[in-house]
Amino acid sequence: MTEPVAYIQIKDGKAYSVLRKGTPNDEYTPVYTAEQLHPMVKMTQAEFDEFNSMPVFASVYGAMLALYSGNVIRYSVLLKRFSGNDGQIEFANLWFYYHIKHKAQGELIDIVPETKWFVRSKEKDIDGDFWYLKKTEQFFFREYVKENSTQFETKEEAEKWTNPLTEAVQLPVEDE
């Protein structure tokens, strides 16, 4: 997707023609790439799984009905991501370009790891490991396995539990 998809021919400082298909020669200058025209949408694997599990309707309207009409449990991750007017516009564009125009994940969706906020030691211990905060109902203590430690949704939540020896960091939930 990084190859130019449109070229312009400039003569005497004026644009004369635009070439969208075919092989350009030296007279044509690249204008934009497909990535610039339709940027990749970053989604977690959970978001992508819910998105792919939706029935494939012929229109964006049908997809919007499926998402917003009572499927709170089935599409909870997508509803959280695409709530509000801007989210609805983003979802409609994604549905159109993914299911109607491109029909190929690799051209439009980039799967990114899910991240959360953790409270972690600023420095590694003598064994070269960080330790993480783990909260329980009555205590909090050090945890050396990140996946077992307390995960926070926002930086502000995590920062409430920091001290001069710890910091709030955003990390992937699962190591790859």
Rosetta blueprint (number, residue, H / E / L):
1 M L
2 T L
3 E L
4 P E
5 V E
6 A E
7 Y E
8 I E
9 Q E
10 I E
11 K E
12 D L
13 G L
14 K E
15 A E
16 Y E
17 S E
18 V E
19 L E
20 R L
21 K L
22 G L
23 T L
24 P L
25 N L
26 D L
27 E L
28 Y E
29 T E
30 P E
31 V E
32 Y E
33 T E
34 A H
35 E H
36 Q H
37 L H
38 H L
39 P L
40 M L
41 V E
42 K E
43 M E
44 T L
45 Q H
46 A H
47 E H
48 F H
49 D H
50 E H
51 F H
52 N H
53 S H
54 M L
55 P L
56 V L
57 F L
58 A L
59 S L
60 V H
61 Y H
62 G H
63 A H
64 M H
65 L H
66 A H
67 L H
68 Y H
69 S L
70 G L
71 N L
72 V L
73 I L
74 R L
75 Y L
76 S H
77 V H
78 L H
79 L H
80 K H
81 R H
82 F L
83 S L
84 G H
85 N H
86 D H
87 G H
88 Q H
89 I H
90 E H
91 F H
92 A H
93 N H
94 L H
95 W H
96 F H
97 Y H
98 Y H
99 H H
100 I H
101 K H
102 H H
103 K L
104 A L
105 Q H
106 G H
107 E H
108 L L
109 I E
110 D E
111 I E
112 V L
113 P L
114 E L
115 T E
116 K E
117 W E
118 F E
119 V E
120 R E
121 S E
122 K L
123 E L
124 K L
125 D L
126 I L
127 D L
128 G L
129 D L
130 F L
131 W L
132 Y E
133 L E
134 K E
135 K E
136 T L
137 E L
138 Q L
139 F L
140 F E
141 F E
142 R E
143 E E
144 Y L
145 V L
146 K H
147 E H
148 N H
149 S L
150 T L
151 Q L
152 F E
153 E L
154 T L
155 K H
156 E H
157 E H
158 A H
159 E H
160 K L
161 W L
162 T L
163 N L
164 P L
165 L L
166 T E
167 E E
168 A E
169 V E
170 Q E
171 L E
172 P E
173 V L
174 E L
175 D L
176 E L
